[in-house]
Amino acid sequence: MADLKRKKGESFEAFLRRFKGGLKNNKRLETFRGKQTFSKSKTKIQLKKSALAKISLGKKYEILRKTGKLEEGKKMR
């Protein structure tokens, strides 16, 4: 944990600001917030399906790009 103590003569607001800065620098707050919610990992089947969908969309956009229906620099979403 962060071992920050209030300095003599320091206001609570200044201490709180320093404490938050210390947490942000250590990435502890981000890791704690990440652990608050449980996110289920994808199964192998879900990973394969998403990969196949990306490949098929890539082929579709490539055909549109070659036929001139999609601008060269733009990406469809």
N, C-alpha and C positions, 0 to 999 in steps of 0.2 A: 504494500500500500504506500501511498504518498505520505511521507513523514514530514509534513509541513506544520509548523507551529506559528501561532500569531506572535509577531514581533511586538516588543514593548512600544506602546504609543501608536500602534497601527490600527486604523479603523477596521471595522468588520467588513465593509464593502471592499476595501483595498485587499484585505486578506482573502476574501472570497474570489476576487479577480485573479489574484496570484495563484490560488488553489486551482481554479479552473484552467488557467494557463499551464500549470504543471501537469494536470491530467491530460490536457490536449497534447502536450509534447510527448508524454509517455504512451499515448494511444490506449490508455486503460479505459477511458470512457467509451471509445468506439468498440472495443472488444466486449465490454459489458453490455452495451446496447445490442450488439450482434448476438449475444447469448440469450437475450431476453425472449426472443421469438425463435421457435423451432422451425427450421426449414428442412423439409424432407428431401433427401438426395434422389436424383433420378435413377430409375432402374436401367438395366442394359437395353431393354426393349424401347424405353422412352428415348434414350440417347440415340439409338439406331434410327428410330422414326424421325427425330428432329434432324439428324444428319442427312437422311434421305430427302427430307423436305427442303433443306437448304440447297442440296445438290440440284434438285428438280427446279427450284426457283432460279438458281443460277443459270441453268440451261435455258429456261424460259426468257430471262432477261438478255441473255447472249443472243438469242434468236431475234428478239425485238431490237436489240442494238444493231445487229447485222442488217436487218431489213430497213432500218432508218426510222422506226417508229419510236425509238427511245434515244434521247440525246446522249452523246458520248460521255459527257461529264456527270450527268445526273444519275442518281440511284433511286429506284422505286422502293417504296416501303409499304 
